[in-house]
Amino acid sequence: MTDTNEEAARLARARLPAGLRPETLAVRTALAPSQHGENSEALFLTSTFVQPDAQTSARRFAQMEDFTYARTSNPTVRSLEARLAAMEGAEAAVATATGMSAILLLGMGLLKSGDHVVCSRSVFGSTVSLFAKEFGKFGVETSFVSQTDLAEWRRAVRPTTRLLFAETPTNPLTEVCDIAGLADIAHAAGALLTVDNTFCSPALQRPLLLGADLVMHAGTKYLDGQGRVMAGALCGAERLIHDVFGPTLRTAGMTLAPFNAWVVLKGLETLALRMKAQSEATLAVAQWLQDQPAVARVYYPGLASHPQHELAMRQQSGLGGAVLSFDVGAEGADSAEAARAAAFHVIDSTRVLSIATNLGDTKSLVTHPATTSHGRLTEAQRQESGIGQGMIRLAVGLEHVSDITDDLHRGLGSL
Ligand SMILES: Cc1ncc(COP(=O)(O)O)c(C=O)c1O
């Protein structure tokens, strides 16, 4: 083994030629193997690291270098960070325990009392609560604006605005925002743009190349891709990741467990293949749903009828991603209760799909947003957000498309 793990990391990077494509980086980027020469990256299940002598230990603690204690870093976590950064086109990444703890780290690292944030009102519900309620307790104010109207973002900016936060496409309406346009607004205001890239993953969308400053991930979804572990990450410039977020993570401890890091590290190796296959299957399901008499509307950026279809195709490598929603509208079902009964009938008639609120699994997941992810909103708030009782969300996995559509037809055909 080389003298230090940092040197090993440098050697590993140096061994790879420059200019490798994302698919290659996804399987090849990692710290150098141990003295045993393992080809698949090792899982280092250790909470502390033995130091060669007191002086080296003192230096490593002072300079936050190499491996000292696993709250600060661990070789398996470091391999995941290096691989994800390479795939996002970032200088560096920091992994966290969950997607939400990545946003917690973002806020704790960047914001202080008196700072202002502009955030889309269509982002993940817990993200809204984290900014509005939790960061609000510490004197950080957040303005929530339209997902798609850039003028509203521009108007919301104040002299104290430090951060713009966006997610694209959103859940469950799959609304797409213009990342390059938001980056221009952020930079003109001297603020940073962070994009939650969970739904697309770097296989489809690389926000940093469109001008965003930071990318945030719920690695729980497509990065793992097989519904096994929780994980999160922030990716961006080295000076932000190492000088701002590194010290905050070391103090606050929203650290990713090595086992979970290893699972996601291996998940990344098949990310591009899964995203392509799942996006193609989702488009086929969306097109089939459009032709069903019991379906009133399909929400999917891959469909030409989607309001931001062209932007999505430009931003997302020509693919719509693997999440869609649709409204069921049984004949005469004009009340909220009737719409809910129709949606429940379709969900409960499935025998292959899992009734579960997650996404990014190999198994297709079906959910009723109005009573699950958006169940804490009032009916009026839900209606304002366009999430009706007849809406069903589908996160398409890797089953055969015909088995998915047959499963949906069990309920849709008998409405
Ligand atoms: C877009 C998005 N961001 C963030 C999160 C939070 O991730 P986690 O559940 O890993 O905390 C989720 C979870 O569903 C999500 O869908």
The ligand as an ORCA input file, in Angstrom:
! r2SCAN-3c Opt
* xyz 0 1
  C     -36.491     15.070     -5.041
  C     -36.175     14.598     -3.666
  N     -35.278     15.277     -2.940
  C     -34.964     14.887     -1.676
  C     -35.544     13.780     -1.104
  C     -35.156     13.365      0.283
  O     -34.325     12.252      0.222
  P     -34.201     11.217      1.459
  O     -35.506     10.516      1.564
  O     -33.040     10.362      1.064
  O     -33.906     12.041      2.665
  C     -36.484     13.050     -1.836
  C     -37.138     11.862     -1.232
  O     -38.140     11.362     -1.719
  C     -36.808     13.468     -3.148
  O     -37.710     12.807     -3.896
*
